[in-house]
Amino acid sequence: MSKPCDGAKTEWPELVGRTIKEAEEKIKADRPDLKVVIVPVGSVVTQEVDLNRVRVWVDTVAEVPKIG
């Protein structure tokens, strides 16, 4: 797991396979200073590095899509 010089966590491999909510809560608990951004796999995103952002890439539909 990679960590910057101050020892703050920068990766969460243990969250692979967890729900979006679980991932977001864990990242915020570990690093409340970061902004968590949920991104569907295949989305176009900017390439700039933002040391205050964590992107959580998701690729599954968790519930049945429906009108209303």
mmJSON file of the N, C-alpha and C atoms, coordinates in Angstrom:
{"data_MODEL":{"atom_site":{
"group_PDB":["ATOM","ATOM","ATOM","ATOM","ATOM","ATOM","ATOM","ATOM","ATOM","ATOM","ATOM","ATOM","ATOM","ATOM","ATOM","ATOM","ATOM","ATOM","ATOM","ATOM","ATOM","ATOM","ATOM","ATOM","ATOM","ATOM","ATOM","ATOM","ATOM","ATOM","ATOM","ATOM","ATOM","ATOM","ATOM","ATOM","ATOM","ATOM","ATOM","ATOM","ATOM","ATOM","ATOM","ATOM","ATOM","ATOM","ATOM","ATOM","ATOM","ATOM","ATOM","ATOM","ATOM","ATOM","ATOM","ATOM","ATOM","ATOM","ATOM","ATOM","ATOM","ATOM","ATOM","ATOM","ATOM","ATOM","ATOM","ATOM","ATOM","ATOM","ATOM","ATOM","ATOM","ATOM","ATOM","ATOM","ATOM","ATOM","ATOM","ATOM","ATOM","ATOM","ATOM","ATOM","ATOM","ATOM","ATOM","ATOM","ATOM","ATOM","ATOM","ATOM","ATOM","ATOM","ATOM","ATOM","ATOM","ATOM","ATOM","ATOM","ATOM","ATOM","ATOM","ATOM","ATOM","ATOM","ATOM","ATOM","ATOM","ATOM","ATOM","ATOM","ATOM","ATOM","ATOM","ATOM","ATOM","ATOM","ATOM","ATOM","ATOM","ATOM","ATOM","ATOM","ATOM","ATOM","ATOM","ATOM","ATOM","ATOM","ATOM","ATOM","ATOM","ATOM","ATOM","ATOM","ATOM","ATOM","ATOM","ATOM","ATOM","ATOM","ATOM","ATOM","ATOM","ATOM","ATOM","ATOM","ATOM","ATOM","ATOM","ATOM","ATOM","ATOM","ATOM","ATOM","ATOM","ATOM","ATOM","ATOM","ATOM","ATOM","ATOM","ATOM","ATOM","ATOM","ATOM","ATOM","ATOM","ATOM","ATOM","ATOM","ATOM","ATOM","ATOM","ATOM","ATOM","ATOM","ATOM","ATOM","ATOM","ATOM","ATOM","ATOM","ATOM","ATOM","ATOM","ATOM","ATOM","ATOM","ATOM","ATOM","ATOM","ATOM","ATOM","ATOM","ATOM","ATOM","ATOM","ATOM","ATOM","ATOM","ATOM","ATOM"],
"id":[1,2,3,4,5,6,7,8,9,10,11,12,13,14,15,16,17,18,19,20,21,22,23,24,25,26,27,28,29,30,31,32,33,34,35,36,37,38,39,40,41,42,43,44,45,46,47,48,49,50,51,52,53,54,55,56,57,58,59,60,61,62,63,64,65,66,67,68,69,70,71,72,73,74,75,76,77,78,79,80,81,82,83,84,85,86,87,88,89,90,91,92,93,94,95,96,97,98,99,100,101,102,103,104,105,106,107,108,109,110,111,112,113,114,115,116,117,118,119,120,121,122,123,124,125,126,127,128,129,130,131,132,133,134,135,136,137,138,139,140,141,142,143,144,145,146,147,148,149,150,151,152,153,154,155,156,157,158,159,160,161,162,163,164,165,166,167,168,169,170,171,172,173,174,175,176,177,178,179,180,181,182,183,184,185,186,187,188,189,190,191,192,193,194,195,196,197,198,199,200,201,202,203,204],
"type_symbol":["N","C","C","N","C","C","N","C","C","N","C","C","N","C","C","N","C","C","N","C","C","N","C","C","N","C","C","N","C","C","N","C","C","N","C","C","N","C","C","N","C","C","N","C","C","N","C","C","N","C","C","N","C","C","N","C","C","N","C","C","N","C","C","N","C","C","N","C","C","N","C","C","N","C","C","N","C","C","N","C","C","N","C","C","N","C","C","N","C","C","N","C","C","N","C","C","N","C","C","N","C","C","N","C","C","N","C","C","N","C","C","N","C","C","N","C","C","N","C","C","N","C","C","N","C","C","N","C","C","N","C","C","N","C","C","N","C","C","N","C","C","N","C","C","N","C","C","N","C","C","N","C","C","N","C","C","N","C","C","N","C","C","N","C","C","N","C","C","N","C","C","N","C","C","N","C","C","N","C","C","N","C","C","N","C","C","N","C","C","N","C","C","N","C","C","N","C","C","N","C","C","N","C","C"],
"label_atom_id":["N","CA","C","N","CA","C","N","CA","C","N","CA","C","N","CA","C","N","CA","C","N","CA","C","N","CA","C","N","CA","C","N","CA","C","N","CA","C","N","CA","C","N","CA","C","N","CA","C","N","CA","C","N","CA","C","N","CA","C","N","CA","C","N","CA","C","N","CA","C","N","CA","C","N","CA","C","N","CA","C","N","CA","C","N","CA","C","N","CA","C","N","CA","C","N","CA","C","N","CA","C","N","CA","C","N","CA","C","N","CA","C","N","CA","C","N","CA","C","N","CA","C","N","CA","C","N","CA","C","N","CA","C","N","CA","C","N","CA","C","N","CA","C","N","CA","C","N","CA","C","N","CA","C","N","CA","C","N","CA","C","N","CA","C","N","CA","C","N","CA","C","N","CA","C","N","CA","C","N","CA","C","N","CA","C","N","CA","C","N","CA","C","N","CA","C","N","CA","C","N","CA","C","N","CA","C","N","CA","C","N","CA","C","N","CA","C","N","CA","C","N","CA","C","N","CA","C","N","CA","C","N","CA","C","N","CA","C"],
"label_alt_id":[null,null,null,null,null,null,null,null,null,null,null,null,null,null,null,null,null,null,null,null,null,null,null,null,null,null,null,null,null,null,null,null,null,null,null,null,null,null,null,null,null,null,null,null,null,null,null,null,null,null,null,null,null,null,null,null,null,null,null,null,null,null,null,null,null,null,null,null,null,null,null,null,null,null,null,null,null,null,null,null,null,null,null,null,null,null,null,null,null,null,null,null,null,null,null,null,null,null,null,null,null,null,null,null,null,null,null,null,null,null,null,null,null,null,null,null,null,null,null,null,null,null,null,null,null,null,null,null,null,null,null,null,null,null,null,null,null,null,null,null,null,null,null,null,null,null,null,null,null,null,null,null,null,null,null,null,null,null,null,null,null,null,null,null,null,null,null,null,null,null,null,null,null,null,null,null,null,null,null,null,null,null,null,null,null,null,null,null,null,null,null,null,null,null,null,null,null,null,null,null,null,null,null,null],
"label_comp_id":["MET","MET","MET","SER","SER","SER","LYS","LYS","LYS","PRO","PRO","PRO","CYS","CYS","CYS","ASP","ASP","ASP","GLY","GLY","GLY","ALA","ALA","ALA","LYS","LYS","LYS","THR","THR","THR","GLU","GLU","GLU","TRP","TRP","TRP","PRO","PRO","PRO","GLU","GLU","GLU","LEU","LEU","LEU","VAL","VAL","VAL","GLY","GLY","GLY","ARG","ARG","ARG","THR","THR","THR","ILE","ILE","ILE","LYS","LYS","LYS","GLU","GLU","GLU","ALA","ALA","ALA","GLU","GLU","GLU","GLU","GLU","GLU","LYS","LYS","LYS","ILE","ILE","ILE","LYS","LYS","LYS","ALA","ALA","ALA","ASP","ASP","ASP","ARG","ARG","ARG","PRO","PRO","PRO","ASP","ASP","ASP","LEU","LEU","LEU","LYS","LYS","LYS","VAL","VAL","VAL","VAL","VAL","VAL","ILE","ILE","ILE","VAL","VAL","VAL","PRO","PRO","PRO","VAL","VAL","VAL","GLY","GLY","GLY","SER","SER","SER","VAL","VAL","VAL","VAL","VAL","VAL","THR","THR","THR","GLN","GLN","GLN","GLU","GLU","GLU","VAL","VAL","VAL","ASP","ASP","ASP","LEU","LEU","LEU","ASN","ASN","ASN","ARG","ARG","ARG","VAL","VAL","VAL","ARG","ARG","ARG","VAL","VAL","VAL","TRP","TRP","TRP","VAL","VAL","VAL","ASP","ASP","ASP","THR","THR","THR","VAL","VAL","VAL","ALA","ALA","ALA","GLU","GLU","GLU","VAL","VAL","VAL","PRO","PRO","PRO","LYS","LYS","LYS","ILE","ILE","ILE","GLY","GLY","GLY"],
"label_asym_id":["A","A","A","A","A","A","A","A","A","A","A","A","A","A","A","A","A","A","A","A","A","A","A","A","A","A","A","A","A","A","A","A","A","A","A","A","A","A","A","A","A","A","A","A","A","A","A","A","A","A","A","A","A","A","A","A","A","A","A","A","A","A","A","A","A","A","A","A","A","A","A","A","A","A","A","A","A","A","A","A","A","A","A","A","A","A","A","A","A","A","A","A","A","A","A","A","A","A","A","A","A","A","A","A","A","A","A","A","A","A","A","A","A","A","A","A","A","A","A","A","A","A","A","A","A","A","A","A","A","A","A","A","A","A","A","A","A","A","A","A","A","A","A","A","A","A","A","A","A","A","A","A","A","A","A","A","A","A","A","A","A","A","A","A","A","A","A","A","A","A","A","A","A","A","A","A","A","A","A","A","A","A","A","A","A","A","A","A","A","A","A","A","A","A","A","A","A","A","A","A","A","A","A","A"],
"label_entity_id":["1","1","1","1","1","1","1","1","1","1","1","1","1","1","1","1","1","1","1","1","1","1","1","1","1","1","1","1","1","1","1","1","1","1","1","1","1","1","1","1","1","1","1","1","1","1","1","1","1","1","1","1","1","1","1","1","1","1","1","1","1","1","1","1","1","1","1","1","1","1","1","1","1","1","1","1","1","1","1","1","1","1","1","1","1","1","1","1","1","1","1","1","1","1","1","1","1","1","1","1","1","1","1","1","1","1","1","1","1","1","1","1","1","1","1","1","1","1","1","1","1","1","1","1","1","1","1","1","1","1","1","1","1","1","1","1","1","1","1","1","1","1","1","1","1","1","1","1","1","1","1","1","1","1","1","1","1","1","1","1","1","1","1","1","1","1","1","1","1","1","1","1","1","1","1","1","1","1","1","1","1","1","1","1","1","1","1","1","1","1","1","1","1","1","1","1","1","1","1","1","1","1","1","1"],
"label_seq_id":[1,1,1,2,2,2,3,3,3,4,4,4,5,5,5,6,6,6,7,7,7,8,8,8,9,9,9,10,10,10,11,11,11,12,12,12,13,13,13,14,14,14,15,15,15,16,16,16,17,17,17,18,18,18,19,19,19,20,20,20,21,21,21,22,22,22,23,23,23,24,24,24,25,25,25,26,26,26,27,27,27,28,28,28,29,29,29,30,30,30,31,31,31,32,32,32,33,33,33,34,34,34,35,35,35,36,36,36,37,37,37,38,38,38,39,39,39,40,40,40,41,41,41,42,42,42,43,43,43,44,44,44,45,45,45,46,46,46,47,47,47,48,48,48,49,49,49,50,50,50,51,51,51,52,52,52,53,53,53,54,54,54,55,55,55,56,56,56,57,57,57,58,58,58,59,59,59,60,60,60,61,61,61,62,62,62,63,63,63,64,64,64,65,65,65,66,66,66,67,67,67,68,68,68],
"pdbx_PDB_ins_code":[null,null,null,null,null,null,null,null,null,null,null,null,null,null,null,null,null,null,null,null,null,null,null,null,null,null,null,null,null,null,null,null,null,null,null,null,null,null,null,null,null,null,null,null,null,null,null,null,null,null,null,null,null,null,null,null,null,null,null,null,null,null,null,null,null,null,null,null,null,null,null,null,null,null,null,null,null,null,null,null,null,null,null,null,null,null,null,null,null,null,null,null,null,null,null,null,null,null,null,null,null,null,null,null,null,null,null,null,null,null,null,null,null,null,null,null,null,null,null,null,null,null,null,null,null,null,null,null,null,null,null,null,null,null,null,null,null,null,null,null,null,null,null,null,null,null,null,null,null,null,null,null,null,null,null,null,null,null,null,null,null,null,null,null,null,null,null,null,null,null,null,null,null,null,null,null,null,null,null,null,null,null,null,null,null,null,null,null,null,null,null,null,null,null,null,null,null,null,null,null,null,null,null,null],
"Cartn_x":[0.858,0.0,0.903,0.617,1.471,1.032,2.014,1.753,2.728,2.266,3.199,4.077,4.999,5.961,5.313,4.132,3.499,2.754,2.74,2.107,0.61,0.012,-1.429,-1.753,-2.872,-3.285,-3.629,-3.202,-3.46,-4.159,-4.305,-4.97,-5.8,-6.885,-7.793,-8.107,-7.146,-7.409,-8.427,-8.595,-9.556,-11.004,-11.224,-12.588,-13.077,-12.216,-12.641,-13.724,-14.858,-15.978,-16.983,-16.679,-17.601,-18.611,-19.636,-20.618,-20.006,-20.642,-20.183,-20.253,-21.338,-21.512,-20.412,-20.108,-19.045,-17.705,-17.426,-16.156,-16.058,-17.108,-17.108,-16.95,-17.674,-17.588,-16.201,-15.587,-14.266,-13.215,-13.263,-12.285,-12.435,-13.676,-13.9,-13.48,-13.654,-13.229,-11.703,-11.021,-9.561,-8.961,-9.59,-9.04,-10.158,-10.653,-11.748,-11.369,-10.085,-9.614,-9.826,-10.218,-10.352,-11.79,-11.929,-13.229,-13.344,-14.418,-14.644,-15.583,-15.151,-15.929,-16.256,-17.537,-17.978,-18.048,-17.373,-17.276,-17.622,-18.616,-18.904,-17.734,-17.368,-16.303,-16.652,-15.672,-15.886,-16.169,-16.374,-16.626,-15.368,-15.559,-14.453,-14.195,-12.953,-12.576,-11.349,-11.133,-9.944,-8.716,-7.569,-6.337,-5.467,-5.905,-5.061,-5.036,-3.916,-3.757,-4.329,-5.176,-5.748,-5.502,-4.586,-4.205,-5.265,-6.381,-7.494,-8.706,-8.515,-9.633,-9.288,-10.307,-10.211,-11.351,-11.027,-12.064,-12.355,-13.631,-14.073,-14.765,-14.132,-14.646,-15.616,-16.825,-17.851,-18.336,-18.735,-19.152,-20.329,-21.058,-22.213,-23.483,-24.591,-25.893,-26.354,-26.573,-26.89,-28.39,-29.215,-30.667,-31.302,-32.53,-33.243,-33.558,-33.102,-33.467,-34.968,-35.648,-37.078,-37.507,-38.577,-39.112,-39.758,-39.616,-40.318,-39.432],
"Cartn_y":[-1.171,0.0,1.232,2.181,3.349,4.416,5.065,6.125,7.265,8.509,9.628,9.682,10.615,10.734,10.886,11.496,11.715,10.474,9.39,8.152,8.086,9.108,9.102,8.091,7.424,6.4,7.023,6.36,6.866,5.854,4.61,3.57,2.697,2.131,1.295,0.008,-0.881,-2.12,-3.025,-2.885,-3.707,-3.376,-2.288,-1.879,-2.464,-3.136,-3.755,-4.783,-4.672,-5.574,-5.092,-4.015,-3.451,-2.546,-2.134,-1.208,0.185,1.004,2.387,3.091,2.881,3.522,3.102,1.805,1.322,1.949,2.007,2.582,4.053,4.786,6.216,6.458,5.704,5.873,5.544,4.464,4.059,5.099,5.571,6.576,7.841,8.284,9.496,9.302,8.087,7.811,7.859,7.291,7.272,8.631,9.34,10.615,11.631,12.233,13.206,14.45,14.626,15.779,15.618,14.428,14.163,14.277,14.637,14.64,13.313,12.561,11.286,11.52,11.094,11.283,9.904,9.596,8.335,8.493,7.597,7.72,6.382,6.365,5.129,4.773,3.488,3.04,3.449,3.964,4.405,5.891,6.56,7.998,8.751,9.86,10.74,11.645,11.682,12.529,13.342,14.412,15.225,14.453,14.797,14.079,14.747,15.9,16.58,15.812,15.922,15.296,16.241,15.721,16.499,15.712,16.16,15.442,15.51,16.181,16.258,15.455,14.612,13.877,12.39,11.559,10.12,9.765,9.142,8.675,7.212,6.894,5.524,5.104,4.194,3.745,2.596,2.717,1.688,1.19,-0.108,-0.656,-1.62,-1.612,-2.508,-1.738,-2.271,-1.708,-2.461,-1.74,-2.372,-2.614,-1.825,-1.965,-1.875,-2.346,-2.309,-0.864,-0.401,0.936,0.97,2.022,2.136,3.597,3.851,5.208,5.6,6.876,7.384,7.702],
"Cartn_z":[0.0,0.0,0.0,-0.856,-0.939,0.055,0.624,1.597,1.349,1.49,1.378,2.619,2.627,3.721,5.087,5.179,6.483,6.986,6.211,6.645,6.408,5.812,5.542,4.445,4.571,3.626,2.277,1.189,-0.161,-1.054,-0.612,-1.387,-0.461,-1.009,-0.222,-0.982,-1.193,-1.946,-1.258,0.032,0.772,0.43,-0.305,-0.651,-1.973,-2.712,-3.968,-3.647,-4.324,-4.112,-3.075,-2.377,-1.378,-2.069,-1.334,-1.907,-2.01,-2.833,-2.981,-1.629,-0.921,0.387,1.357,1.41,2.293,1.927,0.636,0.188,0.563,0.294,0.605,2.106,2.911,4.375,4.904,4.401,4.866,4.489,3.244,2.813,3.645,3.854,4.657,6.107,6.64,8.016,8.127,7.127,7.138,6.814,5.876,5.402,5.206,6.301,6.181,5.383,5.115,4.353,2.851,2.398,0.967,0.477,-0.791,-1.456,-2.21,-1.963,-2.629,-3.817,-5.002,-6.221,-6.796,-6.953,-7.525,-9.039,-9.782,-11.235,-11.891,-12.777,-13.514,-14.435,-14.484,-15.373,-16.798,-17.513,-18.889,-19.015,-17.888,-17.921,-18.329,-18.985,-19.333,-18.139,-17.689,-16.56,-16.93,-16.206,-16.434,-15.963,-16.502,-16.203,-15.14,-14.641,-13.663,-12.339,-11.666,-10.356,-9.311,-8.435,-7.334,-6.058,-5.244,-4.03,-2.944,-3.228,-2.278,-2.751,-3.792,-4.385,-4.483,-4.234,-4.478,-5.416,-6.529,-7.443,-7.142,-6.974,-6.773,-8.067,-8.81,-10.099,-9.875,-10.413,-10.233,-11.589,-11.637,-12.919,-12.848,-11.757,-11.674,-11.327,-11.758,-11.397,-10.153,-9.062,-7.785,-7.598,-8.263,-8.145,-9.529,-9.637,-10.905,-11.284,-12.442,-12.888,-13.194,-12.741,-13.016,-13.044,-13.728,-13.839,-12.532,-12.185,-11.028,-9.961],
"occupancy":[1.0,1.0,1.0,1.0,1.0,1.0,1.0,1.0,1.0,1.0,1.0,1.0,1.0,1.0,1.0,1.0,1.0,1.0,1.0,1.0,1.0,1.0,1.0,1.0,1.0,1.0,1.0,1.0,1.0,1.0,1.0,1.0,1.0,1.0,1.0,1.0,1.0,1.0,1.0,1.0,1.0,1.0,1.0,1.0,1.0,1.0,1.0,1.0,1.0,1.0,1.0,1.0,1.0,1.0,1.0,1.0,1.0,1.0,1.0,1.0,1.0,1.0,1.0,1.0,1.0,1.0,1.0,1.0,1.0,1.0,1.0,1.0,1.0,1.0,1.0,1.0,1.0,1.0,1.0,1.0,1.0,1.0,1.0,1.0,1.0,1.0,1.0,1.0,1.0,1.0,1.0,1.0,1.0,1.0,1.0,1.0,1.0,1.0,1.0,1.0,1.0,1.0,1.0,1.0,1.0,1.0,1.0,1.0,1.0,1.0,1.0,1.0,1.0,1.0,1.0,1.0,1.0,1.0,1.0,1.0,1.0,1.0,1.0,1.0,1.0,1.0,1.0,1.0,1.0,1.0,1.0,1.0,1.0,1.0,1.0,1.0,1.0,1.0,1.0,1.0,1.0,1.0,1.0,1.0,1.0,1.0,1.0,1.0,1.0,1.0,1.0,1.0,1.0,1.0,1.0,1.0,1.0,1.0,1.0,1.0,1.0,1.0,1.0,1.0,1.0,1.0,1.0,1.0,1.0,1.0,1.0,1.0,1.0,1.0,1.0,1.0,1.0,1.0,1.0,1.0,1.0,1.0,1.0,1.0,1.0,1.0,1.0,1.0,1.0,1.0,1.0,1.0,1.0,1.0,1.0,1.0,1.0,1.0,1.0,1.0,1.0,1.0,1.0,1.0],
"B_iso_or_equiv":[0.0,0.0,0.0,0.0,0.0,0.0,0.0,0.0,0.0,0.0,0.0,0.0,0.0,0.0,0.0,0.0,0.0,0.0,0.0,0.0,0.0,0.0,0.0,0.0,0.0,0.0,0.0,0.0,0.0,0.0,0.0,0.0,0.0,0.0,0.0,0.0,0.0,0.0,0.0,0.0,0.0,0.0,0.0,0.0,0.0,0.0,0.0,0.0,0.0,0.0,0.0,0.0,0.0,0.0,0.0,0.0,0.0,0.0,0.0,0.0,0.0,0.0,0.0,0.0,0.0,0.0,0.0,0.0,0.0,0.0,0.0,0.0,0.0,0.0,0.0,0.0,0.0,0.0,0.0,0.0,0.0,0.0,0.0,0.0,0.0,0.0,0.0,0.0,0.0,0.0,0.0,0.0,0.0,0.0,0.0,0.0,0.0,0.0,0.0,0.0,0.0,0.0,0.0,0.0,0.0,0.0,0.0,0.0,0.0,0.0,0.0,0.0,0.0,0.0,0.0,0.0,0.0,0.0,0.0,0.0,0.0,0.0,0.0,0.0,0.0,0.0,0.0,0.0,0.0,0.0,0.0,0.0,0.0,0.0,0.0,0.0,0.0,0.0,0.0,0.0,0.0,0.0,0.0,0.0,0.0,0.0,0.0,0.0,0.0,0.0,0.0,0.0,0.0,0.0,0.0,0.0,0.0,0.0,0.0,0.0,0.0,0.0,0.0,0.0,0.0,0.0,0.0,0.0,0.0,0.0,0.0,0.0,0.0,0.0,0.0,0.0,0.0,0.0,0.0,0.0,0.0,0.0,0.0,0.0,0.0,0.0,0.0,0.0,0.0,0.0,0.0,0.0,0.0,0.0,0.0,0.0,0.0,0.0,0.0,0.0,0.0,0.0,0.0,0.0],
"pdbx_formal_charge":[null,null,null,null,null,null,null,null,null,null,null,null,null,null,null,null,null,null,null,null,null,null,null,null,null,null,null,null,null,null,null,null,null,null,null,null,null,null,null,null,null,null,null,null,null,null,null,null,null,null,null,null,null,null,null,null,null,null,null,null,null,null,null,null,null,null,null,null,null,null,null,null,null,null,null,null,null,null,null,null,null,null,null,null,null,null,null,null,null,null,null,null,null,null,null,null,null,null,null,null,null,null,null,null,null,null,null,null,null,null,null,null,null,null,null,null,null,null,null,null,null,null,null,null,null,null,null,null,null,null,null,null,null,null,null,null,null,null,null,null,null,null,null,null,null,null,null,null,null,null,null,null,null,null,null,null,null,null,null,null,null,null,null,null,null,null,null,null,null,null,null,null,null,null,null,null,null,null,null,null,null,null,null,null,null,null,null,null,null,null,null,null,null,null,null,null,null,null,null,null,null,null,null,null],
"auth_seq_id":[1,1,1,2,2,2,3,3,3,4,4,4,5,5,5,6,6,6,7,7,7,8,8,8,9,9,9,10,10,10,11,11,11,12,12,12,13,13,13,14,14,14,15,15,15,16,16,16,17,17,17,18,18,18,19,19,19,20,20,20,21,21,21,22,22,22,23,23,23,24,24,24,25,25,25,26,26,26,27,27,27,28,28,28,29,29,29,30,30,30,31,31,31,32,32,32,33,33,33,34,34,34,35,35,35,36,36,36,37,37,37,38,38,38,39,39,39,40,40,40,41,41,41,42,42,42,43,43,43,44,44,44,45,45,45,46,46,46,47,47,47,48,48,48,49,49,49,50,50,50,51,51,51,52,52,52,53,53,53,54,54,54,55,55,55,56,56,56,57,57,57,58,58,58,59,59,59,60,60,60,61,61,61,62,62,62,63,63,63,64,64,64,65,65,65,66,66,66,67,67,67,68,68,68],
"auth_comp_id":["MET","MET","MET","SER","SER","SER","LYS","LYS","LYS","PRO","PRO","PRO","CYS","CYS","CYS","ASP","ASP","ASP","GLY","GLY","GLY","ALA","ALA","ALA","LYS","LYS","LYS","THR","THR","THR","GLU","GLU","GLU","TRP","TRP","TRP","PRO","PRO","PRO","GLU","GLU","GLU","LEU","LEU","LEU","VAL","VAL","VAL","GLY","GLY","GLY","ARG","ARG","ARG","THR","THR","THR","ILE","ILE","ILE","LYS","LYS","LYS","GLU","GLU","GLU","ALA","ALA","ALA","GLU","GLU","GLU","GLU","GLU","GLU","LYS","LYS","LYS","ILE","ILE","ILE","LYS","LYS","LYS","ALA","ALA","ALA","ASP","ASP","ASP","ARG","ARG","ARG","PRO","PRO","PRO","ASP","ASP","ASP","LEU","LEU","LEU","LYS","LYS","LYS","VAL","VAL","VAL","VAL","VAL","VAL","ILE","ILE","ILE","VAL","VAL","VAL","PRO","PRO","PRO","VAL","VAL","VAL","GLY","GLY","GLY","SER","SER","SER","VAL","VAL","VAL","VAL","VAL","VAL","THR","THR","THR","GLN","GLN","GLN","GLU","GLU","GLU","VAL","VAL","VAL","ASP","ASP","ASP","LEU","LEU","LEU","ASN","ASN","ASN","ARG","ARG","ARG","VAL","VAL","VAL","ARG","ARG","ARG","VAL","VAL","VAL","TRP","TRP","TRP","VAL","VAL","VAL","ASP","ASP","ASP","THR","THR","THR","VAL","VAL","VAL","ALA","ALA","ALA","GLU","GLU","GLU","VAL","VAL","VAL","PRO","PRO","PRO","LYS","LYS","LYS","ILE","ILE","ILE","GLY","GLY","GLY"],
"auth_asym_id":["A","A","A","A","A","A","A","A","A","A","A","A","A","A","A","A","A","A","A","A","A","A","A","A","A","A","A","A","A","A","A","A","A","A","A","A","A","A","A","A","A","A","A","A","A","A","A","A","A","A","A","A","A","A","A","A","A","A","A","A","A","A","A","A","A","A","A","A","A","A","A","A","A","A","A","A","A","A","A","A","A","A","A","A","A","A","A","A","A","A","A","A","A","A","A","A","A","A","A","A","A","A","A","A","A","A","A","A","A","A","A","A","A","A","A","A","A","A","A","A","A","A","A","A","A","A","A","A","A","A","A","A","A","A","A","A","A","A","A","A","A","A","A","A","A","A","A","A","A","A","A","A","A","A","A","A","A","A","A","A","A","A","A","A","A","A","A","A","A","A","A","A","A","A","A","A","A","A","A","A","A","A","A","A","A","A","A","A","A","A","A","A","A","A","A","A","A","A","A","A","A","A","A","A"],
"auth_atom_id":["N","CA","C","N","CA","C","N","CA","C","N","CA","C","N","CA","C","N","CA","C","N","CA","C","N","CA","C","N","CA","C","N","CA","C","N","CA","C","N","CA","C","N","CA","C","N","CA","C","N","CA","C","N","CA","C","N","CA","C","N","CA","C","N","CA","C","N","CA","C","N","CA","C","N","CA","C","N","CA","C","N","CA","C","N","CA","C","N","CA","C","N","CA","C","N","CA","C","N","CA","C","N","CA","C","N","CA","C","N","CA","C","N","CA","C","N","CA","C","N","CA","C","N","CA","C","N","CA","C","N","CA","C","N","CA","C","N","CA","C","N","CA","C","N","CA","C","N","CA","C","N","CA","C","N","CA","C","N","CA","C","N","CA","C","N","CA","C","N","CA","C","N","CA","C","N","CA","C","N","CA","C","N","CA","C","N","CA","C","N","CA","C","N","CA","C","N","CA","C","N","CA","C","N","CA","C","N","CA","C","N","CA","C","N","CA","C","N","CA","C","N","CA","C","N","CA","C","N","CA","C","N","CA","C","N","CA","C"],
"pdbx_PDB_model_num":[1,1,1,1,1,1,1,1,1,1,1,1,1,1,1,1,1,1,1,1,1,1,1,1,1,1,1,1,1,1,1,1,1,1,1,1,1,1,1,1,1,1,1,1,1,1,1,1,1,1,1,1,1,1,1,1,1,1,1,1,1,1,1,1,1,1,1,1,1,1,1,1,1,1,1,1,1,1,1,1,1,1,1,1,1,1,1,1,1,1,1,1,1,1,1,1,1,1,1,1,1,1,1,1,1,1,1,1,1,1,1,1,1,1,1,1,1,1,1,1,1,1,1,1,1,1,1,1,1,1,1,1,1,1,1,1,1,1,1,1,1,1,1,1,1,1,1,1,1,1,1,1,1,1,1,1,1,1,1,1,1,1,1,1,1,1,1,1,1,1,1,1,1,1,1,1,1,1,1,1,1,1,1,1,1,1,1,1,1,1,1,1,1,1,1,1,1,1,1,1,1,1,1,1]
}}}
